[in-house]
Structures are given as C-alpha cells and as structure tokens.
Amino acid sequence: MKNIRKIAAVLMTLLLCVPFFNVTSAKAAGTARVSIGSASGTVGETVSVTVSIDASFEIGAATIYVSYDTSVLEPVSGSNTGTVTCNFLDSNASSSQSASISFRIKAAGTSSLSVIGDSKVISMDYDNASISRSSGSITGIAPASYSTDNTLSSLEISPGVLSPAFSSNVTTYTTSVGSDCDRLTVSAAPNDSKATVKVSGTRMDPGLNTTTITVTAENGSKKVYTIKTTKSDNVITPEQASKEAEETDGTNQGGTTDGDNNSIIQEPAVSIDGNEYKVISSFDEHPLPSGYVQSETDYNGIKIAVGMGTNTRVMLAYLESTDGTGESGFYVYDSVKKTFSKYIEVYQPELSYCILPIDESSMELPDGYEAGRININNREVDVLLDKTGNYALFYGVSSTGDTGWFRYNINDGTIQGYAGYNSSDEPALIHVQDKEASAKGVVNVLKGTSNIILALLVVLVLIIAALIVAVIVLSRKLSVSKKAFVKAMDEYDDSDEYDELLIKKDDSDDSDNDEADSQEYDEDIEVSEDADIEESTENNDSYNTQNEEYTDVSSDADILDDESEEIELEEIELEETDKK
C-alpha cells in the first residue's frame, strides 16, 4: 500500500508541473540568427555547407529557404530550381541547431547562398522569431585545362550604332535611339564556344539606359561589356557618338574611365571611418537583396550602380574593401548627403525594416530617450534608449515604405511603429499597425488553439492517471479481499465439522429425553384420568342438588300462579256485582 501511495504522489506531482512549466515559459520568441557557411571545390565535385541557427530561446521548429546560382550549382537531392529548403524539428529543446546541404559544382564560378523568402524560426511556444541572416557562398574552381577566354568575338545592336566600333578589348559603348524604341536588340557571340553570354537591361525607358553583356569563361572568369543608350527625340548621329567617344578616350575593361563623362557607370573610391572602398559597378557576383532592382544614381558627378527598393526607395551600393580593413558588403547610399552607411535589415514575420543612421543635428528626437548603441543582428546600431533599458528607437524604413521611428523591444526582438514621430502620414502608420495587429492576431489565435489543445491533453492525462491509480487501489483491495475470503472459507469448513458433532450430540440427548418424556406422559395420563373421574362425580352431585332446588322453586311458582288466578276471579265477580 505504501508503494501505491508513492506512485500516486509522483504522478500527481508531475501532472501539476505540466501547467506550471507552460505558464512560466510562455513568452515572445525573441531573435534568431541564421548563418550559412562557405565552401569551394573543383568542377564536378560535391561539397556541403552548414546552415546554422542560433536563437535566444528554445527552438521548436524552423524552415529555412536558401537561394543559389543554378548555372554554377545543383543540389544533390531534389530539382534544380534555385532554392533549397532546410527543415528543422528540435525534439531536444535546444537554442542551437544546424543542418548540412550538399551541392554538385557544375561550372566554374562563385554562387552566393542567401536566406530568402518566408523563412521562419518558431519557438517551443509557437512564436515566430525575428531573424537576422548571414549569407555564404560556394566557389567552383575550374581545372587547369579549362579555357580562360571570356571575350566576345562580335557585338551588334538594333536599332542604333555602337560608339566606338566594337573591339573585344573595349568594354564600354554608347548609342542613341528614338522615342519609339521600347527594347534594344543585342547580338553577342563569345570568342570561345565553351564560354557563356548573359544579356540584361535591354528595355528602353526615356533617358539613359544601361545594357550589360556578361561573358563567363569555361574556368568561371567573367568580363562585362556595357552599352549606354540614350532614348530621346533628338537622336545623336553615329558621327557625334564617335566624336564623344574620342573625347572620353579612357575607357577600360572594368567599365571605368579617367574622363569626366558622367554617363558611364564607374567604380569610384569611397572612404568610410578611415577605411577605403570602391563602389562595384555590377551586381552579377553580388545579387541584390529581395525587393531591390538594379538602377543607377549620381555620386559626386559620377554615375554609380545602385539597387533601388521597389517600395522603400532606399538605394544600396555594394562597396568592396580595397585596403583590407573595412567590411565589404551592401551599404545604404544617401543621395542628398552623399554618404554611405552599413545596410542593416531586421526581419519580422510580416515586415522587414532597413535601419538608417540617426543625425542628431538635423532630426527631431523624441523626448525621454537618450542616444546609445545596441547590437541588432550582430551589428552595432545607433538607437535612442529609454530609461528602463527595455526599449530602443531606431530610425528606418519598413518594407511597406513607411519611414520614421520604430520601437525595438530589446528583450524579445519585436518591432512596432512609434506613433507621433513617424514622418509618414497617419493613414500609412495605421496601415502598418493594422498589418502588425493582424499578424499578431493570427499568432494569438494559434496560441489560443494550442493552449486549448494543451489543456485538453492535460485533463486527459489527469483522467488516465486517476484511472490508473484507481485500478491499482482496487486491485490491491481485491487482493486483500480474496485473502480474507479464502481464510473465511477455511474457517467455514472447520465450523461444519463442529456442527456435525453438535448434531450427533443433540440426537443422543433427544433419545434419552424421549424415554423420560414417555414415562412422564404415562404418569400424567393416569393422574389426568383420576382427576377427570373425581371431577365428573362432583359435577353429578352438584347437578342433582341444583335440580332438586329448581324443582322446589318451580313448585313454589305454581302455587303463586294458582293464588293469582283465584284473586283475579274474585275481582271479576265483584265488578259484575257492582254493575247489577
């Protein structure tokens, strides 16, 4: 019985702990960093990279989408679509997870590996995390026997005429087309049949247009040819174009020039915090983030290549460190101040935010906050901190195009619009908040449903545990009752033998009693008969006496009757006499 009580106590303790842990661990998911490793290998080899997740919470599940270049890589398993999926399901409730993805290198070159799309990291409480992303790459190394020829053997356009005339060593050209031209037709042939050619930017919009022709040699080396096309009503003649090209004699293979011709995309030098960079003129090796399209803008009188946000209108430029001290990558370009700042983007389940620098001299800062720096996505960011240290304001632009202050929860990594200081109009702010509220509403519904399911499971477990305890207790009682019953039956058998002995003794006593009773009965009969004779005699004597007395009384009555009749006769005679 003591063991049963111990088992029941342990079960009840565990069951009580289930809702307790659920309550204490229920909080917002926080932040998670998804990073992809890098690798290299010879063409034809299979290489693997690691996708890692490091979170500030216990990971319940995750789905990570990774993009790659289909011309360089193909996945070992699955179709070659340009995206592979990594699924994580953590049954050990840890905050770090990793998985490997394998690719076969099909061509020489470098393929970026980036986290894209609706990648999600979910906590054990079904909360979506705020994700920071770090890209990787795989470089395919060509065998020594592969050709290095990445030049064109011919280049023709229609309409228009190239200026200067085509030469395989000249990489930058100009031309003009009329306002009726919607698309430039480009015919480009590689000098080596094993090289590949890719043409982009053939749509013609009013003004200046840039068309690029990228030639990739068999060993992966690339060369980019650029055509600058002006679309207007005043078409420049070939002679004028040729003269302009002679005046700007300084064109080289990298697409740069030493002249003052600002119609050509160049790669100017940039200095940031004492570190030296150059602005890359092509995004072939460094694809733009999702939501950005290739464009160009002016930087100190020089045309540079930028990525323009389709909704945010934020301009990104890729800066490459030239002195080895800076960090290469995308930077936000401020076309008004002509400055560059590190591109930092924070992802939420429904929105993403590009963080912009804070200029205290020209911006109106909210009251109650002090300037500071915190770490967001493993990068130091200028923010405004509140007095509690739980919240920070950063200045940025959301993926819906709303620019202004946003409040960042330092504890769980969530972001909300900061009302009153958003530079966008009120309807736009309400639109953002409505979207965030809608997303949170869906999450809350999922939480409510999961809590109901959890409650039902807890109740079911309690019922099952109670039944188990009841069965154990009943089994114990039945076992005790069975032993008692067996013992009683044994005692019952012993009492039967005792009863038989009593019956035999009773029978013997009854026989003796019967003989004595018979003698007493005979004596009683004789006494009774004598008493009856005496009683009969007495009764006869009494009867005779009574009869004699009755006879005497009857005689006296007859005498009285006779006398009464005589009196009556005398009275009658007297009456008759009186009448006469």
C-alpha positions as CSV (number, residue, x, y, z in Angstrom):
1,M,0.0,0.0,0.0
2,K,2.9,2.4,0.7
3,N,4.3,1.8,-2.8
4,I,0.9,2.7,-4.3
5,R,0.8,5.9,-2.4
6,K,4.3,6.8,-3.5
7,I,3.4,6.1,-7.2
8,A,0.3,8.2,-6.9
9,A,2.2,11.1,-5.3
10,V,4.8,11.1,-8.1
11,L,2.2,11.1,-10.8
12,M,0.3,13.9,-9.3
13,T,3.5,16.0,-8.8
14,L,4.4,15.5,-12.5
15,L,1.0,16.4,-13.7
16,L,0.9,19.6,-11.6
17,C,4.3,20.6,-13.0
18,V,2.9,20.4,-16.6
19,P,0.8,23.6,-16.5
20,F,3.3,25.3,-14.3
21,F,6.1,25.0,-16.8
22,N,3.8,26.0,-19.6
23,V,3.0,29.3,-17.8
24,T,6.5,30.2,-16.9
25,S,7.9,29.5,-20.4
26,A,5.2,31.3,-22.4
27,K,6.9,34.5,-23.8
28,A,7.7,36.0,-27.1
29,A,10.2,34.1,-29.2
30,G,13.0,36.8,-29.5
31,T,15.7,36.8,-32.1
32,A,17.4,34.1,-34.1
33,R,20.5,34.3,-36.3
34,V,20.6,32.1,-39.4
35,S,24.0,31.7,-41.0
36,I,25.2,29.8,-44.0
37,G,28.8,28.5,-44.4
38,S,31.0,28.7,-47.4
39,A,32.9,26.1,-49.4
40,S,34.9,25.6,-52.6
41,G,35.7,22.7,-54.9
42,T,36.6,21.7,-58.3
43,V,34.0,21.4,-61.0
44,G,32.3,18.0,-60.8
45,E,32.9,17.7,-57.1
46,T,30.2,17.6,-54.4
47,V,30.6,20.0,-51.5
48,S,28.5,20.6,-48.4
49,V,27.8,23.7,-46.4
50,T,26.2,24.1,-42.9
51,V,23.1,26.1,-42.2
52,S,23.1,27.1,-38.5
53,I,20.5,28.7,-36.3
54,D,21.5,30.4,-33.0
55,A,18.5,31.6,-31.1
56,S,17.8,33.4,-27.8
57,F,15.1,30.7,-27.0
58,E,14.5,27.0,-27.3
59,I,13.9,26.2,-31.0
60,G,10.7,24.2,-31.7
61,A,10.9,24.1,-35.5
62,A,12.3,26.1,-38.4
63,T,12.0,26.3,-42.2
64,I,14.9,28.0,-44.0
65,Y,14.9,28.7,-47.7
66,V,18.4,29.1,-49.4
67,S,18.9,30.5,-52.8
68,Y,21.8,29.6,-55.1
69,D,23.0,30.1,-58.7
70,T,21.7,27.3,-60.9
71,S,24.4,27.9,-63.5
72,V,27.1,27.1,-61.0
73,L,25.5,24.6,-58.6
74,E,22.8,21.9,-58.5
75,P,21.6,20.2,-55.3
76,V,22.5,16.6,-54.7
77,S,18.8,15.8,-54.0
78,G,15.8,17.5,-55.4
79,S,15.2,19.5,-58.5
80,N,17.5,22.4,-59.7
81,T,15.1,25.3,-59.1
82,G,17.4,27.8,-57.5
83,T,16.1,27.3,-54.0
84,V,16.6,24.5,-51.4
85,T,14.7,24.1,-48.2
86,C,16.2,23.1,-44.8
87,N,13.7,21.9,-42.2
88,F,14.5,21.7,-38.5
89,L,12.4,19.9,-35.9
90,D,14.1,20.0,-32.5
91,S,12.9,17.4,-30.0
92,N,15.7,18.3,-27.6
93,A,14.5,21.9,-27.0
94,S,17.9,23.5,-27.6
95,S,18.7,27.0,-28.7
96,S,21.2,26.0,-31.5
97,Q,20.6,23.8,-34.5
98,S,22.5,23.0,-37.7
99,A,22.0,21.0,-40.8
100,S,24.0,20.3,-44.0
101,I,23.0,20.9,-47.6
102,S,25.1,19.4,-50.4
103,F,25.6,20.7,-54.0
104,R,27.4,19.4,-57.0
105,I,29.6,22.0,-58.7
106,K,28.6,22.1,-62.3
107,A,30.6,25.0,-63.6
108,A,33.4,27.3,-62.5
109,G,32.4,30.5,-60.7
110,T,31.0,31.6,-57.4
111,S,27.4,31.2,-56.2
112,S,26.0,33.1,-53.3
113,L,24.0,31.2,-50.7
114,S,21.4,33.5,-49.2
115,V,18.4,33.1,-46.8
116,I,15.4,34.2,-48.7
117,G,11.6,34.1,-48.7
118,D,9.3,33.4,-45.8
119,S,12.0,31.6,-43.7
120,K,10.7,31.0,-40.2
121,V,12.2,30.1,-36.8
122,I,9.5,29.1,-34.3
123,S,9.9,28.7,-30.6
124,M,8.5,25.8,-28.4
125,D,5.6,28.2,-27.6
126,Y,4.7,28.6,-31.3
127,D,6.1,32.2,-31.6
128,N,7.8,33.4,-34.7
129,A,11.3,34.8,-34.2
130,S,12.9,37.9,-35.6
131,I,15.5,36.6,-38.0
132,S,18.9,38.0,-38.8
133,R,20.6,36.5,-41.9
134,S,24.2,35.8,-42.9
135,S,25.0,34.6,-46.4
136,G,27.6,32.1,-47.6
137,S,29.0,31.1,-50.9
138,I,30.4,28.2,-52.9
139,T,33.2,28.7,-55.4
140,G,33.7,26.3,-58.2
141,I,37.3,26.0,-59.2
142,A,38.0,25.2,-62.8
143,P,40.5,22.5,-63.7
144,A,43.7,23.8,-65.2
145,S,42.6,22.6,-68.6
146,Y,39.6,24.9,-68.7
147,S,39.7,27.9,-71.0
148,T,40.2,31.4,-69.6
149,D,38.8,33.2,-72.6
150,N,35.9,35.5,-71.6
151,T,35.9,37.9,-74.5
152,L,33.3,38.5,-77.3
153,S,34.1,37.9,-80.9
154,S,31.2,40.2,-82.1
155,L,28.7,42.6,-80.7
156,E,25.8,44.2,-82.6
157,I,22.7,46.1,-81.6
158,S,19.5,47.2,-83.3
159,P,18.5,49.9,-83.6
160,G,21.5,52.2,-83.2
161,V,25.2,52.1,-83.8
162,L,27.9,51.4,-81.2
163,S,30.4,54.0,-80.5
164,P,33.2,53.4,-80.7
165,A,33.2,50.5,-83.1
166,F,33.3,47.1,-81.5
167,S,36.6,45.6,-80.3
168,S,36.9,42.6,-78.0
169,N,39.2,44.6,-75.7
170,V,36.8,47.6,-75.4
171,T,34.1,47.0,-72.8
172,T,32.1,50.3,-72.7
173,Y,30.0,51.7,-75.6
174,T,27.4,54.4,-76.2
175,T,24.5,54.8,-78.6
176,S,21.2,56.6,-79.0
177,V,17.7,55.5,-80.0
178,G,14.5,57.3,-80.9
179,S,11.5,57.6,-78.6
180,D,9.7,54.9,-80.5
181,C,12.3,52.2,-79.4
182,D,11.0,50.1,-76.5
183,R,13.7,47.4,-76.4
184,L,17.3,47.2,-77.6
185,T,18.1,44.1,-79.6
186,V,21.6,42.8,-78.7
187,S,23.6,40.1,-80.6
188,A,26.7,38.9,-78.8
189,A,28.9,35.9,-79.7
190,P,31.7,34.6,-77.4
191,N,35.1,34.1,-78.7
192,D,35.3,30.6,-77.1
193,S,32.5,28.2,-77.8
194,K,32.7,27.0,-74.2
195,A,32.1,30.4,-72.7
196,T,28.6,31.6,-71.9
197,V,26.9,35.0,-72.6
198,K,24.2,36.7,-70.5
199,V,22.5,39.9,-71.6
200,S,20.4,42.1,-69.3
201,G,18.9,45.6,-69.3
202,T,17.5,45.7,-72.8
203,R,14.3,47.6,-72.0
204,M,14.5,51.2,-73.1
205,D,13.0,53.9,-70.9
206,P,13.1,57.7,-71.6
207,G,16.6,59.0,-70.7
208,L,19.7,57.0,-70.1
209,N,19.6,53.2,-70.1
210,T,22.3,50.6,-69.3
211,T,22.6,47.3,-71.0
212,T,25.2,44.7,-69.8
213,I,26.6,41.7,-71.6
214,T,28.4,39.3,-69.2
215,V,30.8,36.7,-70.7
216,T,31.8,33.8,-68.4
217,A,34.7,31.7,-69.5
218,E,34.9,28.0,-69.0
219,N,37.0,28.4,-65.9
220,G,34.5,30.9,-64.4
221,S,36.3,34.1,-65.0
222,K,33.9,36.9,-66.2
223,K,34.1,40.1,-68.3
224,V,31.3,42.6,-68.5
225,Y,30.6,44.7,-71.7
226,T,28.4,47.8,-71.1
227,I,26.2,49.7,-73.6
228,K,24.9,53.2,-72.5
229,T,21.8,54.0,-74.5
230,T,20.0,57.4,-74.5
231,K,16.4,57.4,-75.5
232,S,15.1,60.7,-76.7
233,D,13.5,62.6,-79.7
234,N,16.9,64.1,-80.5
235,V,18.9,61.1,-81.7
236,I,22.6,61.5,-81.7
237,T,24.2,60.6,-85.0
238,P,26.9,58.0,-85.2
239,E,29.5,60.8,-86.1
240,Q,28.6,62.7,-82.9
241,A,28.7,59.5,-80.9
242,S,32.2,58.7,-82.3
243,K,33.4,62.2,-81.5
244,E,32.1,61.9,-78.0
245,A,33.9,58.5,-77.6
246,E,37.2,60.0,-78.8
247,E,36.9,62.9,-76.3
248,T,36.5,60.4,-73.5
249,D,39.4,58.2,-74.5
250,G,40.0,56.4,-71.3
251,T,37.5,53.5,-71.4
252,N,38.9,50.2,-69.9
253,Q,37.7,46.7,-69.5
254,G,36.4,47.2,-65.9
255,G,33.9,49.8,-67.2
256,T,35.7,52.8,-65.6
257,T,37.0,55.9,-67.2
258,D,39.5,58.6,-66.3
259,G,37.5,61.3,-68.2
260,D,34.6,63.4,-67.0
261,N,31.9,61.6,-68.9
262,N,29.2,61.1,-66.2
263,S,27.1,58.9,-68.5
264,I,29.2,55.9,-67.8
265,I,28.9,53.8,-64.6
266,Q,32.2,54.0,-62.8
267,E,33.8,52.5,-59.7
268,P,34.9,55.5,-57.6
269,A,36.8,55.2,-54.4
270,V,35.0,55.8,-51.1
271,S,36.4,56.4,-47.6
272,I,34.3,55.4,-44.5
273,D,35.7,55.8,-41.0
274,G,39.2,55.7,-42.4
275,N,38.6,52.5,-44.4
276,E,39.0,52.5,-48.2
277,Y,36.4,51.0,-50.6
278,K,35.4,51.1,-54.2
279,V,31.8,51.1,-55.5
280,I,31.2,48.0,-57.6
281,S,29.6,48.7,-60.9
282,S,27.9,45.3,-61.4
283,F,25.7,43.0,-59.2
284,D,26.4,39.8,-61.1
285,E,28.6,38.4,-58.3
286,H,26.7,40.1,-55.5
287,P,22.9,39.8,-56.1
288,L,20.7,42.5,-54.7
289,P,18.5,41.6,-51.7
290,S,14.9,40.8,-52.3
291,G,12.8,43.9,-53.0
292,Y,15.5,45.8,-54.8
293,V,16.1,46.3,-58.6
294,Q,19.2,47.5,-60.4
295,S,19.4,51.2,-61.1
296,E,22.0,54.0,-61.1
297,T,22.5,57.4,-59.5
298,D,24.9,60.2,-59.2
299,Y,27.8,60.3,-56.7
300,N,29.8,63.5,-56.8
301,G,29.2,63.8,-60.5
302,I,29.9,60.1,-61.3
303,K,27.4,57.5,-62.2
304,I,27.4,54.5,-59.9
305,A,25.3,51.3,-59.9
306,V,22.8,51.0,-57.1
307,G,19.9,48.8,-56.1
308,M,16.6,50.7,-55.7
309,G,14.0,49.5,-53.2
310,T,10.7,49.0,-55.0
311,N,8.7,50.2,-52.0
312,T,11.2,51.8,-49.8
313,R,13.1,53.9,-52.4
314,V,16.2,53.1,-50.4
315,M,19.4,52.9,-52.6
316,L,22.0,50.3,-51.9
317,A,25.5,50.2,-53.3
318,Y,28.0,47.3,-52.9
319,L,31.3,48.5,-51.5
320,E,34.4,46.4,-51.8
321,S,37.2,46.9,-49.3
322,T,40.4,47.9,-51.1
323,D,42.7,48.2,-48.1
324,G,41.6,45.0,-46.3
325,T,40.5,46.9,-43.2
326,G,36.8,47.5,-44.0
327,E,33.9,45.1,-44.4
328,S,32.7,44.5,-47.9
329,G,29.0,44.4,-48.5
330,F,25.9,46.4,-49.2
331,Y,25.7,50.0,-47.9
332,V,22.8,52.4,-47.9
333,Y,23.6,55.4,-50.0
334,D,22.2,58.8,-49.0
335,S,22.0,60.7,-52.3
336,V,21.4,64.1,-50.5
337,K,24.4,63.9,-48.1
338,K,26.5,61.7,-50.5
339,T,27.3,59.3,-47.6
340,F,27.3,55.6,-47.2
341,S,26.1,53.6,-44.1
342,K,26.1,49.9,-43.4
343,Y,23.0,48.1,-44.7
344,I,21.2,46.5,-41.7
345,E,17.8,44.9,-42.2
346,V,15.7,43.4,-39.4
347,Y,13.1,40.8,-40.3
348,Q,9.7,40.2,-38.7
349,P,7.0,37.7,-39.6
350,E,5.2,40.1,-41.8
351,L,7.5,43.1,-42.4
352,S,11.2,43.9,-42.6
353,Y,13.0,47.1,-41.6
354,C,16.0,48.8,-43.1
355,I,17.8,50.7,-40.3
356,L,19.1,54.2,-41.3
357,P,21.7,56.4,-39.5
358,I,20.5,59.0,-36.9
359,D,21.6,62.5,-37.5
360,E,21.0,64.3,-34.2
361,S,21.8,67.7,-35.7
362,S,19.1,67.7,-38.3
363,M,16.4,65.3,-36.8
364,E,13.8,66.0,-34.2
365,L,14.5,63.4,-31.5
366,P,11.7,62.0,-29.3
367,D,11.6,63.1,-25.6
368,G,12.5,60.7,-22.8
369,Y,15.2,58.9,-24.8
370,E,19.0,59.0,-24.8
371,A,21.4,58.3,-27.7
372,G,23.1,54.9,-27.4
373,R,24.2,51.8,-29.3
374,I,22.9,48.3,-29.2
375,N,23.5,45.1,-31.0
376,I,20.9,44.1,-33.6
377,N,21.6,41.2,-35.9
378,N,25.1,41.1,-34.5
379,R,25.8,44.7,-35.7
380,E,26.2,47.8,-33.6
381,V,23.3,50.2,-34.4
382,D,22.8,53.8,-33.3
383,V,19.5,54.0,-31.4
384,L,17.7,56.0,-28.7
385,L,17.3,54.2,-25.4
386,D,14.5,54.7,-22.9
387,K,15.2,54.9,-19.1
388,T,14.2,51.3,-18.4
389,G,16.7,49.9,-21.0
390,N,14.0,47.6,-22.3
391,Y,13.1,49.6,-25.5
392,A,15.1,51.4,-28.1
393,L,14.0,53.6,-31.0
394,F,15.7,53.3,-34.4
395,Y,15.2,55.4,-37.5
396,G,14.5,53.4,-40.6
397,V,12.1,52.4,-43.4
398,S,9.7,49.4,-43.4
399,S,9.2,47.1,-46.4
400,T,5.8,48.9,-46.9
401,G,7.6,52.2,-47.5
402,D,6.9,53.8,-44.1
403,T,9.8,55.9,-42.9
404,G,10.3,57.2,-39.3
405,W,10.9,56.0,-35.8
406,F,10.3,52.4,-34.8
407,R,10.3,50.9,-31.3
408,Y,12.5,47.8,-30.8
409,N,11.9,45.5,-27.8
410,I,15.4,44.6,-26.6
411,N,14.2,41.6,-24.7
412,D,12.2,39.7,-27.4
413,G,13.3,41.5,-30.6
414,T,9.8,42.6,-31.7
415,I,9.2,45.9,-33.5
416,Q,6.3,48.3,-33.5
417,G,5.6,51.7,-35.2
418,Y,6.3,54.6,-32.8
419,A,3.2,56.8,-33.1
420,G,3.7,60.6,-33.1
421,Y,7.2,60.7,-34.5
422,N,6.7,58.8,-37.8
423,S,7.3,61.0,-40.7
424,S,4.8,59.2,-42.9
425,D,1.2,60.3,-42.7
426,E,-1.2,58.9,-40.2
427,P,-3.1,56.5,-42.6
428,A,0.2,54.9,-43.5
429,L,1.1,54.4,-39.9
430,I,-2.4,52.9,-39.2
431,H,-1.9,50.7,-42.2
432,V,1.4,49.4,-40.7
433,Q,-0.1,48.9,-37.3
434,D,-3.1,47.1,-38.7
435,K,-0.9,44.7,-40.6
436,E,1.2,44.1,-37.4
437,A,-2.0,43.7,-35.4
438,S,-3.4,41.3,-38.0
439,A,-0.2,39.2,-37.8
440,K,-0.3,39.2,-34.0
441,G,-4.0,38.3,-34.1
442,V,-3.2,35.2,-36.2
443,V,-0.5,34.2,-33.8
444,N,-2.7,34.8,-30.8
445,V,-5.4,32.6,-32.4
446,L,-2.8,29.9,-32.9
447,K,-1.7,30.3,-29.3
448,G,-5.2,30.1,-28.0
449,T,-5.9,27.0,-30.0
450,S,-2.6,25.4,-28.8
451,N,-3.5,26.3,-25.2
452,I,-6.9,24.7,-25.6
453,I,-5.3,21.6,-27.0
454,L,-2.7,21.6,-24.3
455,A,-5.5,22.0,-21.6
456,L,-7.5,19.1,-23.1
457,L,-4.3,16.9,-23.1
458,V,-3.6,17.8,-19.5
459,V,-7.2,16.9,-18.5
460,L,-6.9,13.7,-20.5
461,V,-3.7,12.8,-18.8
462,L,-5.2,13.6,-15.4
463,I,-8.1,11.3,-16.1
464,I,-5.9,8.5,-17.3
465,A,-3.6,8.9,-14.2
466,A,-6.6,8.9,-11.9
467,L,-7.9,5.7,-13.6
468,I,-4.5,4.1,-13.2
469,V,-4.4,4.9,-9.5
470,A,-8.0,3.7,-9.1
471,V,-7.2,0.4,-10.8
472,I,-4.1,-0.1,-8.7
473,V,-6.0,0.7,-5.5
474,L,-8.9,-1.6,-6.5
475,S,-6.5,-4.4,-7.4
476,R,-4.9,-4.1,-4.0
477,K,-8.3,-4.2,-2.3
478,L,-9.4,-7.2,-4.3
479,S,-6.2,-9.0,-3.4
480,V,-6.8,-8.3,0.3
481,S,-10.5,-9.3,0.0
482,K,-9.5,-12.5,-1.8
483,K,-7.2,-13.5,1.0
484,A,-9.9,-12.7,3.6
485,F,-12.4,-14.8,1.7
486,V,-10.1,-17.8,1.4
487,K,-9.4,-17.6,5.1
488,A,-13.1,-17.4,5.9
489,M,-13.8,-20.4,3.7
490,D,-11.2,-22.4,5.6
491,E,-12.8,-21.4,8.9
492,Y,-16.2,-22.2,7.5
493,D,-15.1,-25.8,6.7
494,D,-13.9,-26.2,10.3
495,S,-17.3,-25.0,11.7
496,D,-19.1,-27.6,9.6
497,E,-17.3,-30.4,11.3
498,Y,-18.1,-28.8,14.7
499,D,-21.8,-28.6,13.7
500,E,-21.9,-32.3,12.8
501,L,-20.5,-33.1,16.2
502,L,-23.2,-31.0,17.9
503,I,-26.0,-32.6,15.8
504,K,-24.8,-36.0,16.8
505,K,-24.7,-34.9,20.5
506,D,-28.2,-33.4,20.2
507,D,-29.6,-36.6,18.7
508,S,-28.2,-38.6,21.6
509,D,-29.7,-36.2,24.1
510,D,-33.1,-36.2,22.3
511,S,-33.3,-40.1,22.5
512,D,-32.8,-40.0,26.3
513,N,-35.2,-37.2,26.7
514,D,-37.8,-39.1,24.7
515,E,-37.8,-42.1,27.0
516,A,-38.1,-39.9,30.1
517,D,-40.8,-37.9,28.5
518,S,-42.7,-41.1,27.7
519,Q,-42.7,-42.3,31.2
520,E,-43.8,-38.8,32.5
521,Y,-46.5,-38.8,29.9
522,D,-48.0,-42.1,31.0
523,E,-47.9,-40.9,34.6
524,D,-49.6,-37.7,33.6
525,I,-52.3,-39.7,31.7
526,E,-53.1,-41.7,34.8
527,V,-53.3,-38.7,37.0
528,S,-55.4,-36.9,34.5
529,E,-57.9,-39.8,34.3
530,D,-58.3,-40.0,38.1
531,A,-58.8,-36.3,38.2
532,D,-61.5,-36.4,35.5
533,I,-63.4,-39.2,37.4
534,E,-63.4,-37.2,40.6
535,E,-64.4,-34.0,38.7
536,S,-67.3,-35.9,37.0
537,T,-68.6,-37.3,40.2
538,E,-68.5,-33.8,41.8
539,N,-70.4,-32.4,38.8
540,N,-73.1,-35.0,39.0
541,D,-73.7,-34.3,42.7
542,S,-73.8,-30.6,42.1
543,Y,-76.3,-31.1,39.2
544,N,-78.6,-33.2,41.3
545,T,-78.6,-30.7,44.1
546,Q,-79.3,-27.9,41.7
547,N,-82.1,-29.9,40.1
548,E,-83.7,-30.5,43.4
549,E,-83.5,-26.8,44.2
550,Y,-85.1,-26.0,40.9
551,T,-87.9,-28.4,41.4
552,D,-88.7,-26.7,44.7
553,V,-88.7,-23.3,43.2
554,S,-90.9,-24.4,40.4
555,S,-93.4,-25.8,42.8
556,D,-93.5,-22.6,44.7
557,A,-94.1,-20.8,41.4
558,D,-97.1,-23.0,40.6
559,I,-98.6,-22.2,44.0
560,L,-98.3,-18.5,43.4
561,D,-99.9,-18.8,40.0
562,D,-102.9,-20.6,41.4
563,E,-103.4,-18.0,44.1
564,S,-103.1,-15.2,41.5
565,E,-105.8,-16.7,39.3
566,E,-108.2,-17.0,42.3
567,I,-107.6,-13.3,43.2
568,E,-108.4,-12.3,39.6
569,L,-111.7,-14.4,39.6
570,E,-112.8,-12.7,42.8
571,E,-112.2,-9.3,41.3
572,I,-114.2,-10.1,38.3
573,E,-117.1,-11.2,40.4
574,L,-117.0,-8.0,42.4
575,E,-117.2,-5.9,39.3
576,E,-120.2,-7.8,37.9
577,T,-122.0,-7.4,41.3
578,D,-121.4,-3.7,41.2
579,K,-122.8,-3.4,37.7
580,K,-126.0,-5.0,38.8
